[in-house]
Amino acid sequence: MLVEVIHGRELNLIKRLLKFLSEENEIEKVIFYTNILSCMNEYFADANGIKLCYKEYGDKDSYPIIGIHGFGSKKETWIAQVGELSKDYRVIIYDQRGAGKSDRPDKPPYTMDMFIDDIKGLMDYLNIEKTHILGRSMGGMIAQAFCVKYPEKVNKLLLITTGPGGKRSPAGSDVFKNNQIERTKKIQINPEKVFWKDTRFGFYVKFRKEMMADPKKKFYGIWSVEDLIKYIQDNPPRPQDITNFINVMNTQNVFDKLDQIKNKTLVLSASHDKMVPKAAGEYLSTLLPNCIFKVIEEAGHECHYSRAPEVNKIILDFLNN
């Protein structure tokens, strides 16, 4: 399996090994071996005609939960959840087509149905008959659509900082697309500047000040500002990927079918979310017949980072109840 994941970042790690294997720098050696171990749970699944990159955490005999990331994101967005959730569950996170290390075919045009069937393909590859589904932001919209199409495949549904979706106007889609493409270009020039601009939308102002005070601080012993800046630099979306994802958003067509979702559902919103306002999550919860609605106070769109312990507790309480 190690051979499968030796590319990109992992190949650079191996090149570094040649540099310091004979040196006495024990700290560098610890860092290297830690990075190698973090890659060894990364695999590729043949799913729906493409290769999806995924990671697994926890006991493979435990009940599964699949995490779906949002627009312009990657599987590592769940870094603050996998540790706690994997104590009780088999946690599977994956890069959607057109993201991270998964295949990025440009044709045919991406659709919501395609993304849904990718999840089904991943489950088939892993021999998973039924699972909990966890989605955030756009990933939450994909989770809703998956549950409508494959209700028998879903146990509990967890939707974080998301809404019911709906097709954007052509003008609105173009503005959003152009802004995202421009953001990606700026990441290559000055990732720190882009990151801090993003935090104005993603994090509550008080927490943002804590981040600015010490970019090296490991919040909850898991992530730092420096980690998140590196995260947006690694395997960023191409302009075509952005266009493809927007097409998926525009083919979201389950709004009128949400009352068909009978699964126990958790909708978790953030009080100061500027991307998907709390009102959107609350409205979504009224459309789902078997839903619990909760709010993380003093938090923004990235509450799964900033309020990770509280978010994790709510998730586990919902799953274990």
C-alpha positions as CSV (number, residue, x, y, z in Angstrom):
1,M,0.0,0.0,0.0
2,L,2.9,2.4,0.7
3,V,3.9,2.4,-2.9
4,E,0.4,3.7,-3.9
5,V,0.8,6.8,-1.8
6,I,4.4,7.7,-2.6
7,H,3.9,10.7,-4.9
8,G,3.8,14.5,-4.5
9,R,4.2,15.5,-0.8
10,E,5.2,11.9,0.2
11,L,7.9,11.7,-2.5
12,N,9.4,14.9,-1.1
13,L,9.5,13.3,2.3
14,I,11.5,10.4,0.9
15,K,13.9,12.8,-0.8
16,R,14.4,14.5,2.6
17,L,15.3,11.1,4.1
18,L,18.3,10.8,1.9
19,K,19.5,14.2,3.2
20,F,19.4,13.5,6.9
21,L,19.5,9.7,7.4
22,S,23.1,9.9,8.4
23,E,22.8,13.1,10.4
24,E,22.4,13.3,14.2
25,N,19.3,15.5,14.1
26,E,16.8,13.4,16.0
27,I,14.1,16.0,15.8
28,E,14.2,16.0,12.0
29,K,14.0,12.2,12.1
30,V,10.9,12.2,14.3
31,I,9.2,14.7,12.1
32,F,10.0,12.6,9.0
33,Y,8.7,9.4,10.4
34,T,5.6,11.1,11.8
35,N,4.8,12.4,8.3
36,I,5.4,9.0,6.7
37,L,3.0,7.4,9.2
38,S,0.3,10.0,8.5
39,C,0.4,9.0,4.9
40,M,0.2,5.3,5.4
41,N,-3.6,5.4,5.9
42,E,-4.1,7.0,2.5
43,Y,-5.4,4.9,-0.3
44,F,-7.1,5.0,-3.7
45,A,-10.5,3.5,-4.5
46,D,-11.8,2.6,-7.9
47,A,-15.2,4.3,-7.7
48,N,-17.6,5.2,-10.5
49,G,-15.0,5.1,-13.2
50,I,-12.3,7.2,-11.4
51,K,-9.8,6.9,-8.5
52,L,-10.9,8.6,-5.3
53,C,-8.2,9.3,-2.7
54,Y,-9.4,8.4,0.9
55,K,-8.1,7.9,4.4
56,E,-9.3,5.7,7.2
57,Y,-9.2,6.1,10.9
58,G,-10.3,3.8,13.7
59,D,-11.1,0.1,13.9
60,K,-12.3,-1.4,10.6
61,D,-14.8,-3.5,12.5
62,S,-16.4,-0.3,14.0
63,Y,-19.5,1.2,12.4
64,P,-18.6,3.5,9.5
65,I,-19.0,7.2,9.1
66,I,-18.1,9.0,5.8
67,G,-17.1,12.6,5.8
68,I,-17.8,14.8,2.8
69,H,-15.8,18.1,2.4
70,G,-17.1,21.3,0.9
71,F,-16.3,23.6,-2.1
72,G,-12.6,24.2,-2.8
73,S,-11.7,21.9,0.2
74,K,-10.2,18.5,0.7
75,K,-10.5,15.5,3.0
76,E,-8.1,17.0,5.5
77,T,-10.7,19.5,6.5
78,W,-11.8,16.9,9.1
79,I,-8.4,16.9,10.9
80,A,-10.0,18.1,14.1
81,Q,-12.8,15.5,14.0
82,V,-11.1,12.2,13.0
83,G,-9.2,11.7,16.3
84,E,-12.3,11.8,18.5
85,L,-14.7,10.2,16.1
86,S,-12.4,7.3,15.4
87,K,-12.4,6.2,19.0
88,D,-15.9,4.8,18.5
89,Y,-16.3,4.7,14.7
90,R,-14.5,3.7,11.5
91,V,-14.0,7.1,10.0
92,I,-13.5,7.5,6.2
93,I,-12.7,10.8,4.6
94,Y,-12.1,11.3,0.9
95,D,-11.2,13.8,-1.7
96,Q,-14.1,14.4,-4.1
97,R,-13.5,14.1,-7.8
98,G,-11.8,17.3,-8.9
99,A,-10.2,17.9,-5.5
100,G,-7.1,16.9,-3.5
101,K,-5.4,13.8,-4.8
102,S,-8.5,12.3,-6.4
103,D,-8.8,12.2,-10.2
104,R,-9.8,15.4,-11.9
105,P,-11.4,14.5,-15.2
106,D,-12.6,17.6,-17.0
107,K,-15.4,15.8,-19.0
108,P,-18.2,15.1,-19.0
109,P,-19.5,18.2,-17.0
110,Y,-19.8,17.4,-13.3
111,T,-23.2,17.0,-11.8
112,M,-24.7,16.3,-8.4
113,D,-25.7,12.8,-9.5
114,M,-22.1,12.1,-10.4
115,F,-20.9,13.1,-6.9
116,I,-23.6,11.1,-5.3
117,D,-22.6,8.0,-7.3
118,D,-19.0,8.6,-6.4
119,I,-19.9,8.0,-2.8
120,K,-21.9,4.9,-3.7
121,G,-18.9,3.7,-5.6
122,L,-16.6,4.3,-2.6
123,M,-19.0,2.4,-0.4
124,D,-19.1,-0.5,-2.9
125,Y,-15.3,-0.5,-3.1
126,L,-15.0,-0.7,0.7
127,N,-17.9,-3.3,1.0
128,I,-19.9,-0.9,3.1
129,E,-23.6,-1.5,3.0
130,K,-24.8,1.3,5.3
131,T,-23.1,4.2,7.0
132,H,-23.5,7.5,8.8
133,I,-23.0,10.4,6.5
134,L,-21.3,13.6,7.7
135,G,-21.1,16.7,5.3
136,R,-20.2,20.3,5.8
137,S,-21.0,23.3,3.7
138,M,-21.3,22.1,0.1
139,G,-20.6,18.6,1.3
140,G,-23.8,18.9,3.4
141,M,-25.8,19.6,0.2
142,I,-24.2,16.5,-1.4
143,A,-25.1,14.5,1.7
144,Q,-28.7,15.5,1.4
145,A,-28.8,14.5,-2.2
146,F,-27.2,11.2,-1.5
147,C,-29.7,10.5,1.2
148,V,-32.6,11.2,-1.2
149,K,-31.2,8.9,-3.8
150,Y,-29.9,6.1,-1.6
151,P,-31.9,6.3,1.7
152,E,-31.2,2.6,2.3
153,K,-27.4,3.3,2.4
154,V,-27.7,5.9,5.2
155,N,-28.1,5.5,8.9
156,K,-27.9,8.9,10.5
157,L,-27.3,12.2,8.6
158,L,-25.1,15.0,10.0
159,L,-25.1,18.4,8.3
160,I,-22.7,21.1,9.4
161,T,-22.8,24.8,8.4
162,T,-24.9,24.0,5.4
163,G,-28.3,24.9,3.9
164,P,-30.8,23.4,1.5
165,G,-29.0,24.7,-1.5
166,G,-30.6,25.6,-4.8
167,K,-29.6,26.8,-8.2
168,R,-27.7,30.1,-8.5
169,S,-28.5,32.7,-11.1
170,P,-26.1,32.6,-14.1
171,A,-24.8,36.0,-13.1
172,G,-24.3,35.0,-9.5
173,S,-22.5,31.8,-10.5
174,D,-20.1,33.8,-12.8
175,V,-19.2,36.2,-10.0
176,F,-18.6,33.4,-7.6
177,K,-16.6,31.5,-10.1
178,N,-14.4,34.5,-11.0
179,N,-13.8,35.3,-7.4
180,Q,-12.7,31.8,-6.6
181,I,-10.4,31.6,-9.6
182,E,-8.8,34.8,-8.6
183,R,-8.4,33.6,-5.0
184,T,-6.6,30.5,-6.2
185,K,-4.2,32.6,-8.3
186,K,-3.4,34.7,-5.2
187,I,-2.7,31.7,-3.1
188,Q,0.3,31.0,-5.3
189,I,1.6,34.5,-4.7
190,N,0.8,35.2,-1.1
191,P,-1.0,32.4,0.7
192,E,-0.8,34.1,4.1
193,K,-2.7,37.2,2.8
194,V,-5.4,35.0,1.3
195,F,-5.7,32.9,4.4
196,W,-6.2,36.0,6.7
197,K,-8.8,37.4,4.4
198,D,-10.6,34.1,4.5
199,T,-10.6,34.0,8.3
200,R,-12.8,37.1,8.3
201,F,-15.6,34.9,6.9
202,G,-14.6,31.7,8.6
203,F,-13.8,32.5,12.2
204,Y,-15.5,34.5,15.0
205,V,-13.6,37.8,15.6
206,K,-12.4,36.9,19.1
207,F,-11.0,33.5,18.0
208,R,-9.4,35.1,15.0
209,K,-7.5,37.4,17.4
210,E,-6.2,34.3,19.2
211,M,-5.0,32.9,15.9
212,M,-3.2,36.1,15.0
213,A,-1.5,36.3,18.3
214,D,0.3,33.0,17.8
215,P,0.2,31.4,14.4
216,K,2.3,28.5,15.7
217,K,-0.1,27.6,18.5
218,K,-1.6,24.1,18.2
219,F,-5.3,24.7,19.0
220,Y,-6.6,21.7,21.0
221,G,-3.3,20.1,20.2
222,I,-4.4,19.5,16.6
223,W,-3.9,22.4,14.2
224,S,-2.2,25.7,13.9
225,V,-2.5,28.7,11.6
226,E,0.6,27.5,9.9
227,D,-1.0,24.2,9.3
228,L,-4.1,25.8,7.7
229,I,-2.0,28.0,5.5
230,K,-0.2,25.0,4.2
231,Y,-3.5,23.2,3.8
232,I,-4.8,25.8,1.3
233,Q,-1.5,25.6,-0.6
234,D,-1.4,21.8,-1.1
235,N,-3.2,20.4,-4.1
236,P,-5.3,23.6,-4.7
237,P,-8.2,23.6,-7.2
238,R,-7.6,24.6,-10.8
239,P,-9.8,27.0,-12.6
240,Q,-11.5,24.1,-14.3
241,D,-12.1,22.4,-11.0
242,I,-13.8,25.5,-9.7
243,T,-16.0,25.6,-12.8
244,N,-16.9,21.9,-12.4
245,F,-17.8,22.3,-8.7
246,I,-20.1,25.2,-9.5
247,N,-21.8,23.1,-12.1
248,V,-22.5,20.5,-9.3
249,M,-24.0,23.2,-7.1
250,N,-26.2,24.3,-10.0
251,T,-27.5,20.8,-10.5
252,Q,-28.6,20.4,-6.9
253,N,-32.2,19.5,-7.4
254,V,-33.5,17.9,-4.2
255,F,-35.0,20.9,-2.5
256,D,-38.5,19.7,-3.1
257,K,-37.6,16.2,-2.0
258,L,-36.1,16.9,1.4
259,D,-39.3,15.7,3.2
260,Q,-38.4,12.3,1.8
261,I,-35.4,12.1,4.1
262,K,-36.7,10.1,7.1
263,N,-33.3,9.4,8.6
264,K,-32.5,10.9,11.9
265,T,-30.7,14.1,11.1
266,L,-28.6,16.7,12.8
267,V,-28.2,20.2,11.4
268,L,-25.5,22.1,13.1
269,S,-25.0,25.8,12.3
270,A,-22.7,28.5,13.6
271,S,-24.0,31.7,15.2
272,H,-21.8,34.0,13.2
273,D,-21.5,32.1,9.9
274,K,-21.2,34.6,7.0
275,M,-20.9,32.0,4.3
276,V,-24.0,29.9,5.2
277,P,-26.0,31.9,7.8
278,K,-27.5,30.3,10.8
279,A,-30.9,31.1,9.3
280,A,-30.2,28.8,6.3
281,G,-29.5,25.9,8.6
282,E,-32.5,26.6,10.7
283,Y,-34.7,26.7,7.6
284,L,-33.2,23.5,6.4
285,S,-34.1,21.8,9.7
286,T,-37.7,22.7,9.1
287,L,-37.7,20.8,5.8
288,L,-36.4,17.6,7.3
289,P,-39.0,15.6,9.1
290,N,-36.7,13.9,11.7
291,C,-34.3,16.6,12.5
292,I,-32.5,18.1,15.5
293,F,-31.2,21.7,15.1
294,K,-28.3,23.0,17.1
295,V,-26.1,26.1,17.1
296,I,-22.5,26.6,18.0
297,E,-22.3,30.1,19.6
298,E,-19.5,32.6,18.9
299,A,-18.3,30.7,15.8
300,G,-18.1,31.1,12.1
301,H,-18.2,28.9,9.0
302,E,-15.1,27.1,10.2
303,C,-16.5,26.1,13.6
304,H,-15.3,22.5,13.1
305,Y,-11.8,23.9,13.6
306,S,-12.4,26.7,16.1
307,R,-14.9,24.9,18.3
308,A,-13.7,21.4,17.6
309,P,-14.3,19.9,21.1
310,E,-17.9,21.2,21.2
311,V,-18.6,20.2,17.6
312,N,-17.2,16.7,18.3
313,K,-19.2,16.2,21.4
314,I,-22.5,17.2,19.7
315,I,-21.7,14.8,16.8
316,L,-20.9,11.9,19.2
317,D,-23.9,12.6,21.4
318,F,-26.1,12.5,18.3
319,L,-24.5,9.3,17.0
320,N,-24.5,7.5,20.3
321,N,-28.0,8.4,21.4
